Amino acid sequence: MADFFREDNYETTIELYNKKRIYDSVIRDSSPNLVNFQFAEKALYGRVDRRYLPMVPRNAFPLQMSGFGATGTPAQTARAFNFVTDAFEDFRNQFLKKSLVDEISPNEDYLTSPIAYKGYISPQKAYNDYIELYLEAFQEVAKNKNLLFSTFEEFVSIVTPFLMKTIRKKPFTYTAFVKSTHCPINVSGLVVEIADLDPVNDLEKIEQFVQSPNWDFYLIACGNFGFMVDRNTPWRLVADIASPQMLAYAEPYGVLSTNSVLHSGYRKAHETAIQSFRAILYRMYMKLKKPRYSRYVEVDSTDNRVVRTTPKMYTAADYEAQYSDLYFLNIYCNMRLREEESPFTESQRHQLIDNTMELANSNFAQALEVFETIVNKTFDYNGSLSYIKDALNKLRK
């Protein structure tokens, strides 16, 4: 079986590609609720709203994170939205009933009495962990390039060009991170994982799930209780908030529609993005600045002088007082336009930022909302379904 399915990534590119195609062909047509969450707009499921604005759970009444109850040791820490955990409890009980009357195999590792191994991941924690690695990597850049600065303004002018070169693939802002492939779907609060297997190992997916005698029952039960199954990670259940089955579990919380789930359960990621942004730049400045440094300065054509500089130290209070949200908004907007794949010309980018800054003087929150609404228009971004269809149509001509 290992000859046909991937166990790890330690093979040639062509071998991995061929094994991936075999896996896709085996699992593709198993069920309509097997969903490829790596394809087109589904890759953003649970992390963007209907306008494609990045969103994160509010975790407040009426839709709050809840534990999965007494369903085994792993479930003591796993959480999801309360209506999702309710649906999962009934889903699991269905397995237990069928197992008791011998209608399903009683000896499967994961598909006899499903246990919640993993659920909600805090998007802020996921971002903080990501940024920590980002800053560690940038420390090496700063060291190799010998980046020197004495004030925060100098730091911004020196560091920003380096960030701009990488943020398309490695987003820097919280807003872009939530929308990126670096952010797991688990931050949506709609996910429950019933195994702790390696997501790279396709062989285990086939042996533990697809070839299980309970596989067909599993897929049917998922559909009956409003769950989609991640085709690439078949132990990952994702609540389908458009399905009547899942909405029936949200109804007791006063949430009656998909729009209500989005409105009650989520807030826009950009609402706290500026606070995160300014905090990270402060950490970055404090981490990268040298205690003291020396450099030669040309006095005239025949003389150089060594100048010793001690970079400015900012207390958190000094930093907050000296640099306003408007100062950071300008930097943030420039970065966001680089992070997103957009059709704007350079002059259009400048105009958009100027308009945003002008509006921010009177209504900061509205300015940020309008800006993000414009830059997140993803109907033609590379990888969206409409982009793929358009590319295919052009190839056929």
N, C-alpha and C positions, 0 to 999 in steps of 0.2 A: 504493500500500500504506500510505503514511503516513496516508492518510485514514481507515484502519481500525484501525491499531495505534499505540499510544503510543510516541513517541521520547524524550520528556522530560516533565517535569511543568509545563511552561509553557503550559498550556491551561486552559480553564474547568473547573470541577468536573464539570459535566454531560458535557463532552466526554471527560474522563478516565474517568469512570464508564462511559460507553457503550463506549469503546475497551477498557476492562478486561473488560467483558462479552463483547465479540467475541473477545478473546484466550482467555478461559475456555471459550467455546463451541467454539473451534477445537481446543484442546489437551485438553479434559476427558476424552474417551473414547479417547485414543490407546493407552493401555496400563494394566493394573491396577497396575503398579508405578510409575506416575506419581502422586506423592503431594503433596497440598497441605499443606505444613508451616506454613501460616498458619492452619489450621483446627483448632479444638477442642484435644484433648490432643496432637495431633501437633505443635502449636506448641512443646511442651515436650520433644520427643524428644531424647534424648541429654543432657538437662540436669536431669532429675529421675529418681528411682528409682521403684519400684513403689508406694511410699507417697507419692509426689509431693514427696519431700524433695529440694531442689536438690543436685546432685552435680557433681563435677569429676574429671577423670582423676588417678589416682595417679601415672602415668608411672613405674612401678616394676615389677620382675620379678613375674610373667611378661609382663604386657602393658605394653609401653613404646612411646614414640613412635619411629618409624623413618622414614628418608627413602625416597623413591620410586625410588631407583636412577638409572641412566643413561637417563632418558627425556626428555632435553632440558634446556635451560638453566633454565627455571622450576623444575623438580623438584629442583634443587640445594638449595633451601631449604624446599620443601613437605614436610610430615610428616603422619603419622597413626599410629594404633595399628599395630603390626607385622603383625597378621593382616589388617588393612585394606589395607596396602601390598602384602602378598602376593597378595591377591585382585585388586588393581588391576593388578599385573604380568601375571597370567594373562589378565585382561580385555583389557589392551592388546595382548598377544601374539596374542589371537584376532583382533583387527583387522588386525594385520600379516600374519597368515597368509591371511586372506580377501582382503586387498589384493593380495598377491603372485599369487594365482590369479584375480584380476579378478572376484571375487564381490561386491565392494563398490566404490564409486567411489573412485579413488585420489587425487582432487583436492580433497577437502573440507578446509576450514581447521581444523576441530576433530574431525571424525568419520571421519578416515582412520587417523591414528596418534595417539590421545589422549595428551596430556601433562598431568601434574599441575602446574597453575599455582598452586594454593593448597590448603592443608590445615588442619592444626591451628593454632589461635590460643590462646595461653596465657590462661586465664580471668582470672588475676591481672593480667596486662598489660592485657587489655581493660578490666578494672575500674579499674585505675590511670589509664588514658587517659580513661575516662568521668568519674572523680572529678575529674581535673584540670580538665576543662571545667566540671564542677559547681561547683568552688571558684571558678573565674574568674567564673562567673555570680553566685555568691553574694557575691563581693567588691563587685559593683555594688549589690546589695541592701543590704549593710552600709553602703556609702557613702551611698546615697540615704536610708536610714533613720537614718543617723548612730548606728549601734549602738555603744555604749560599755560597756566592762566592764574591771574591774581584776584579776579573778582568774579561774581556770578555772571555778569554780563559777558565777560571775556569767555568764560566757560561755555555759555550758550552759543556764542559766535564760532567757537572752535569745534565744539562737539557736534553741533547740529548737522554740518555737512557730512560727517561720518555716518550719523544715524540715517540720514536721507538715502544713503546708498543701499541700505539693507532693509529698511522697514517695509518694503513691498512684500518681501518673503518672511521677514521676522518682525511682525508688528510691534510697536512700542506702546501705543496708547491702550487703555483699558477697553475702550469702545471697539477698536479694531481687533483686539485679542479675542473678545467674546464671539466675534463673527468668524474667526480664523480656524484653521484646522488644528491649531495648537490648543484649542479649547475643547474639552470633551463634551459630548452631548449630555452627560450626567449633570451638568450645571443647570439643566432645564427643570429638574425636579420631577421629570416625567419618566425616569428610567429606573428599572430594577434588573439587576444581573443575578442569574440563578446558578452561576458557576464562577470559579476563580481560576480559569484556565488561561493559557497564554494566547492572546488574540492573533499572534503570528502563526501559530501551529494549526494549519488547516487539517492535518491528519486527525488531530484530536476532535475537531469539530465534526468530522465525518463519522468517526468511530463512536463518540459519546452522544451525538445528537442525531445526525441524518440517518445513521444505521440503527438507531435505537428502535425497538418495536413500538415504543410510545411516541415516536416522532410525529406521526400523522395526528394522533390524538392531541398532542401538544399544540400543533398549529391550529387545529380546529378550536381548542379551548382558548387559545390566545385571541382568536377572532371573536369568540362568543363573549369574552369579557373586555373587549375594546383595546387589546394590545396588538401592536405591530411587532414583528420579530426582525432584528437586524440581520440581514442576509450574510454579512461578513463576520458577525459575532452572534451566532444563533442562540446563545444563552442570554442575550440582551433583549429585554422586553421594553418597548417604548409605548407609552399611553397615546392612543389616537384620539386627540381632543376634538376631532371632527365626527367621531363615530357615536351613534346613539347609545351604544352599550357603555362607553366610557362616560358620556355626558349624564347617563342615569346615575352614576356614582357621584358626580359633581352636584346633582340637583339638591340633595339634602343640605348642602352648604349654601344654597341660594344662588347657585351658578347654573344657568340654564342653557347656555350656548357656547360655541367656540369663542365668539367675541367676548363673552363674559369671563371665560377662563383667562383670556389674554389681558383683559382690563383689570380683573380682580387679582390675578396671580402674579403679574409682572409689572416692572417699571423699566423705563429706558436706561440702557447702560450709560449713556452720555450724561445722565443727571448727576452722577458722582465722578465723572471722568476728569474734570478739571482739578478736583481735590486730589485724586490719585496722581494725576500728571505732575502737579506742583510738588507733591510729597516725594515722588520718585526722582525728580530733577534735583531736589535738595539732597537726598541720599546720595545721588550720583556725584554731585559736587563735593560733598564731604568725603566721599570714598576716594575720589580721583585726585583731589588737590594734594599737592606736596606740602610738607611742613614749611620748607624753604627751598628755593632753587636759585641758581646763579646762571647768568648768561652774559655773553659779550655784547656790548653796545658800541657801535662805531661813533667816536667823538668827532673825528675828522678823517681825512684820507690817510693820515699817518699814525693814528692812535685809536686803540680800542680800550674800552674800560669794562671791568667786570662789575655787573650790577646784581646785588643780592635782593631777592624779593620774598616777602612773607605773604602768601595769599590770605585774603580777608576771611576771618572767621565770622560766621553768622549764627547767632542763636536762633532757635525755632521762632521765637517771638520777633526778632529782628527781620528774619526772612519773610514772615507773614506780613509784617507792616510795610516793608520796603517794596515788595512786588505784588501788585494787585492781580485779581483774576483777569482783568483786561490784558495785562502784560502776557500772561500765560495763554490766554485765548488766541492771541496772534500766532504764537509758536505752535500751539495745538492744531490750529486750522491748517497751517502749512504742512505739518506732519500728516494730518488726516488725508489731505489731498494726495500725498505721496503713497500712503498706505492703501488707498482705494484705486481700483482700475477705473479710470474715468476718461471721458472724451474731451475734457476741458483743455483749451490752449493755455499758454502761460499767462496771457493777458486776461483771459476769463478767470483764471485762478486768483489773480491779483484783485480783480473786480469783486469776485465773490467774497474774498477775505475783507476787503474794504467795506462792503455792504454789511457784512456780519459784524464788524467792529463798530460801525456806525449805529446799528440797531442795538448792540450790546450796551451802549452808553445809556440807553433808556430802558431796555428790558433784556437783561443778560440771558435768562433762561429761554426766552423766546428766540433770541438770536442763535443760541446753540441748537435749539430744536429745528429751526429753519435750515441752518447750515447742514446738520446731519441728515435731514430729510432730502436735501439736494444731493449730497455726496453718496448717499446710500441707495440711489436709484440703480438697481442691479439688473434691470430687464435686459441689458445687453452686455453684462460683464462676462468675461472669459470663463466659461464653465457653466453658465446658467443654461437652462433648457432652451430658452429662446435663442441664445447665442449658438448652441449646438445645432438647432434646427436651421438657423440661417446659414451656418457654415456648410451643412449638408446640402442645402438647396443650391448654394453657389458651386459646390463640387459637381452637382448633377447637370449644371448648365454647360 
